[in-house]
Amino acid sequence: MQGDSVGERLAQQLAYLATASKGTSRPQPHLQPLYRRALEASVAALAAMPRHPAVRARFVTALHRLVPCLHKEVLLGSLPAVLPLLVGGTGGDASDEVKDLDAVAPLVNQLVIYFDAAIAPALDPVLLPFLHKTMLLVSTTIEESGGDATVPHVAATVSSLQRHCLMLLHHVVNHGLAAAVLASDANRPHLSTVLGVVVAAVADVDPLLAKLCVAILCALARGWLTTPPPPGVDPAAVATFLVADALPACLRALLAPSFKPKDANGARQVAEVANLAFGLYRALGPTFVARLVGDVLPRLDFPPGLAARLGACFDGQANGAAFEAQLRACLEAR
């Protein structure tokens, strides 16, 4: 009871600190000492009671508002201490953890967007714990529903958790962090598992999640199939994964009976798959076309004539528009 009382008072003080920075949208030199002290006090409060739900919630709000107020180097220096505490969660039941993650995930994404590659040392040790925790909550949520993931409130929770996981990966690969974090010494042994999660989610019935997955794969093709490759990245292994696993999964999702190519989200998903295919062609050249026409498309039961027409869409093209148009026509004619 005493801990709860102390926690509530700390949370109230954090709420006051969040309000104090509400009127500032960019660093003001004369306010830096004040906001630095506010940051230090906020971090101390979280470190004192890192699992107290109210303290955590108010800290997240306070840090959200301090991000645009402080000079980047000041805030960046606090993140190695802050991020593990945030990712650690409340230690409560699944519903408490889901609620907490709904607040923490947008803050982590905000920090990745704000700092780009500079956040790599702070993000590296917490990326896998964040992803593991998120996917564990997906499993727990489904189990606690009796194994039925189609119940509306369960499906909504699962979709939200998956979005947290995929959105962070999307920001990682689009803000200069793919090699530094995904392929770091600590995370590289688990890279195939992480990418497997992305590929599995391509088949999700939520087209927004599926599009997000394909966009992640496109970014990896752009960033990792380069000469020279980024440190720690094996481009041959990446190419094999993208051609043999990722692209077939993306195309298979488009062939699902529930997929609607004329729907706005469905149309964007088709465009992203075409971008992925063209990115692979740009990196691998005719070798990719041969694999696509001779192996990938036949395994998905594309007729030989259609496979050949799709393969011909890359010749002399500056982008994937021709492939997208041919693929869309195929899907709409089903």
N, C-alpha and C positions, 0 to 999 in steps of 0.2 A: 504493500500500500504506500509506504514511504517513497519507494522508487517511482511509483506512478505519479505521486504528487510532485516530486522533483522533475520528472520528465515533462509533466504538463507545464510547469513553470519555465523550463528550458524552451519548450515549444512556443510558449507565449513570447519569450524574449526574441526567439528567431523570427517570429511573425513581425515584431516591431522592426527588426533589422531589415527584413524584406520590404517593409513599407518605406523605410528611410531612403532606399535606393530607387524607389518607384519613378521618380521624376527625371531620372538621368538615362539617356539613351546612347551616350558615348563617353569615353574617358575625359574627365575634366581635371586638369592638373591640380587645381586647388583642393579638390575633393579626394585625391588619391590617398592621403593619410587616413582619412575617415573610412573610406571603403576598404582599405587594407586591414584596418582594425576590425571592421565588420566581418570580413572574410575569416580572419584569425579566430574571432569569437565563434563564428558559425562552425568552423571546422572543429574547434575544441568541444563545442556542444555535441556534435555528432560523434566524436571520438569517445566522449564520456558515456553516451547512451546510444550506441550504434544500432540497437535493435528495437528501440522504443518507436512505435508507429507514428506517434504525433511529432516526435523530434525529427524523424526521418522526413515526414511530409513537409514540415516547415523548413527544414534544411534545403530540400529540393527547390522549394519556392524561392528561398533566399538566394541560392546559387544561380537559379535561372535569371534573377534580376541583377545579380552582380556581374554576370558575364559581360554585358556591354559597358559596364561602368569602370572596370579595372583595366590597367595595362596588361597586355597578354602575358608577359613574362611573370607577372605577379600571380595571376590565376593559375598559369600552367605549373608553377612550382608547387602548388597545393595538391594537384591531381594524383600524384603517386600515393598520397595518404588517403585521399577522399574516395577514389574509385573502388578500391577493394571493400571499403565499408559499405558503399552503396550497393554493390553487386552481392555482398554477403546477405542482404535481406533482413527480414524481421525475425526469422527463426520460428514463425508461427505456422498455422495450418495453411493448406493450399490456397484457400480463398484470401487469406491475409497477404500471402506472398504475391498472388496475382494482382491484387489491388496495389501493392507496393511497386511491383514491376511496371504497372501502368503509369506510375509517376516517374520512376527512375529511368526507364528506357528513353523517353523523349529528351531528358536532360543529357544522357550519354550521347545521343545523336546530335543534339545541339552543340556539345563540346567538340565532337568529331568534325562537324561542319565548320565550326569557328576556328579550330586550330590546324586543320588539315594534317599534313605529315608530322608536324611538331608534336602531336599528341602520342606518337608511336610508343615511346618508352613507358608512358603511363597506361596506355591501352593494352599493350602486349600481354601483360600478366593477367588481365581480367577478361579478355575476349572469350577464351574457352570457358571459364566459369560462368560467364553470362549466358553463352549459348547452351551449355549443359543444363543450367538451372531452368532456362526457358523451356527446353524440350522435356525436361523431367516434369515440369508443371503441366505440359500438354498430356503426358502419360497419366499423371495423377488425376487430372481433371476428368479424363475419359474413364479411368478405373472407378472413380467415386460416383460416376453416373451409371454404373452397372455395365460399362463397356459400350454404351450406345452414344456414339459421337454425333448422331443426327438430331438429338434433342435440341431444340432451338437455342436455349441458353448455353448449353454445352458447346454447340457448334460455334456460337459467337465468341465464347471465351477462348476456344482453341484457335480460331482464326486470328483473334487479337494477339495471342501469344506468338503464333507463327509470324505475324506481321512484325512484332518487336524483333524477333531473331533475324528475319530477312532484311528488314530496314537497316539494321546496324551493319550487316554484311554489305548491303548496297552502298552505304556511305563509306565503308572501309575501302571498297574497290574503286570508288569514284573520287576519293579525296587523298590519293597518293599513299595509301596505307596497305595495299594488297601485299606487296612483297615484304614490307617492313614488319607487318603484323601477322598476316595469314601464313607467310612463308618464313617466319622467324625461326630461330633454332628451337625455341620452346614449342611452337605451334605446328611446325612442319610435319612432325610425326602423326598429327591428327588431321592433316589437311584433307585427306581422302574422305574421312568421316564428315567433315564440315561440308565439303562439296557434294557428298552424297545426300545430305539433308536438303541442299538446294535443288538437286536433280529430282529427288522424290517429291518435293513440293510443287514442281512444275505441273504435276497431274492434279493439283488441287482444283476443286470446282469453283473456287473464288478466282475469277479472271484477273483481279488486281494482284493477288498473290502470285499467280502464275506469271504474269507480265513482269513482276518484280524479280522473280527467279531468272527469267530469260535475260533481263537487263544486267543482272549480276554476271551471268555467263558471258555476255557480250563484252563487258568491261574487262573480264579476265582475258578474253581472246585479244582485245586491243592492247592490254598492258603487258601480257606475259609471252605472247608469240612475237617477240621483237628481236632484233639483232643489234647489239648483244642483249641477252635476256637479263632481267633484274637479278640481283644477287639472291642465291638460294632457290632459284626457280629452274626446274628442268623443263625446257620448252617441248622436248619430244614427249615427255610424259603428259604434259598439259594438252598437247595436240591430240594424243591418243585418247585421253579422257573426253575431250570436247567432241571429237568425231565419233567415237565408239559408244559413248554413254550419254553425254549431254544433248547433242543434237537429235539423236533418235527419240529421247524422252520428250523433247520439245515438239517434235513433229507428231509423235504419238498422242500428245495432249490435244493437238489440233484435230486429230481424227476421231476423238471421243464423241459419242452420240450427243452428249450434252453441250458440246462446244458450238457457239454461235458466231460464225465469222463476220456476220453483218452487224452484230452488236458493237457498240463503240469500244468497249474494253476488249472484245474479241479481235476487232480490227487492229488495235494497238498491239495485241499479243502476236498476231500474224506478222506485223511489221518488225517486231523485235526478233522473231525467229529468222526472218529474212536478213536482218542485220547480222545475226550470229553466223548464218551460213556465208554471207559475203565476207565477214571478218575472217572466217576460216579459209575462204578462197584467197583472200588477199595475202594471208600469211603462208599458205601451203601451195597455192597455185593449182596446176592441173592434177596434182596428186590428190587433192581434196575432191575435185570433180569426179575423178575415177572411183574414189571410195564412195562418194554419194550415189552415183549412178549404178555402180556395180555391187554395192553391199548395203548401204544404209537404207535406201528407198525400197529395194526388193524385200528386205526383211520386214518392212512395214506394208507389204503387199501393194506397192505402187506398180501399176502395169508398166512393162518395159518402155513402151512408147512415151508415156507420161514422164517416166524417170529421165529419158533422154531429153525431152523438151525442157525439163527443169534444169538438167545439167548444162544445156546450151545457153541458159539465161545469164551465165557469167562471162561469156566471151565478149571481150572489148567493152565491158560495162564499168562505169565509174562508181556505182553503188549497187545496192541490192534491190532496186525498184523493179527490174524485170523479173527477177526470181519471185519477189513478193506478189506481183500481178499474176504470174502463172500459178503460184501456189493458192492465191485467193480464188482464182477462177476454178481450180480443182475442188476446193472446199465448198464453194457455193453450188457446184454442180452435183454434189452428192445427193 
